[in-house]
Amino acid sequence: MSTLESPDNRSAPVKILSQQQVTNLTGLSRVTIWRYERAGLFPKRIKLGPNRVGHIRSEVEAWIASRPRGIAQPADAA
């Protein structure tokens, strides 16, 4: 995990997750994450180098927290 200084320089450093860490944390494949990003359903990646990308940890954690919990039941099931 890498760190960068936050834009306002007043809070804790921004933590960057590697692609592998994001797949482990979310349980999603790289392709699914890429598709969700393209559809605007997942936080955008940041380019760290010519062949390296990452995601801001707090954004990924917020996305996970926003996901519905449990299995939805049909309205007529009781």
QUIBELWO-V320039 format. One record per pair of residues at least 4 apart in sequence whose C-alpha atoms are under 8 Angstrom apart, sorted by the first residue. I is the first residue (numbers start at 1). J is the second residue. Records with the same first field share a line. If there is no record, write none. Layout:
BEGIN
I->J, J
END
This chain:
BEGIN
1->15, 16, 17, 18
2->15, 16, 17
3->13, 14, 15, 16
4->13, 14, 15, 16
5->9, 12, 13, 14
6->10, 11, 12, 13, 14
14->56, 57, 58
15->56, 57, 58
16->54, 55, 56, 57
17->21, 22, 54, 55, 56, 57
18->22, 53, 54, 55
19->23, 30, 53, 54, 55
20->24
21->25
22->26, 55, 60
23->27, 28, 29, 30, 33
24->28
26->64
28->32, 33
29->33
30->34
31->35
32->36
33->37, 42
34->38
35->39
36->40, 41, 42
37->41, 42, 43, 44, 45
42->60, 63
43->55, 59, 60, 63
44->55
45->53, 54, 55, 56
46->53, 54, 55, 56
47->52, 53, 54
48->52, 53, 54
49->53
55->59, 60
56->60
57->61
58->62
59->63
60->64
61->65
62->66
63->67
73->77
END
